[in-house]
Amino acid sequence: MTVAPHIPSQVPAGVTPQGDGIRVGHGSVVLDAYIDFLCPFCRMFEQTSGELLDALVNEEAITLVYHPLGFLDNLSTTRYSTRAAAASGCASDLGMFPQYADALYANQPPEGGPGLSDAELVALGEAIGIPRDEFAPCAVTHRYAEWVGYVTEVALARGVGGTPSVFVQGVPVPANPRTIAAAVQQLL
C-alpha cells in the first residue's frame, strides 16, 4: 500500500485544490501539462502549442493546469529544475506564472550545467515586470522547493514518466497542437 504524499504547508497562489498544479483560466475542459523548465522538448511544446493554449484559455474553453516538475534535477549541477519551478510558484503568487514560464523557456539553459543562478531567475522576473522586492525573497530562498517535490511525486504516482506530458480531461494526448485541439473540441 502506497502512502499518498501530503500537500506542503506552503503552496503558491493559484494552485489546484489538490495543490499539485497552477491553474490558468477557468474553462470547462481541464488540460493538464506536466513540464520541466530544463526540458528542451517542453520548450518546443510551448513554442508549438503555446499560442493554441493561450487562445483556448482566453476563449474560456479550458482550464490549463501546469505541473512544474523537478524531473531533470540530475541533469543540472544545482537542481535547476526544482529551483526554476519553485521560482515559477513565486511568480504565480504575483499573478505572473504564464509570463514567467515563457521567460524561463526563452532563456532555457543547456542540460548538464548549473542552469541559471538564483540572481538570474530573479532578473528574469524583473525583466517581465515582476516587482523585485516581492519576488526576490521568495525565489532566492526556494520557498516552493518542497511544493515542487510534492508536484513531482504526485505526477510519478499518476504514471507521468516524462515531460512534456499532456492530459485532456484526464486522458493522455500527444503534446502537439493538432491532437490537443481535437481532444478539446470533442469535449466542448
Disulfide bonds with the S-S distance in Angstrom:
Cys90-Cys138 2.03
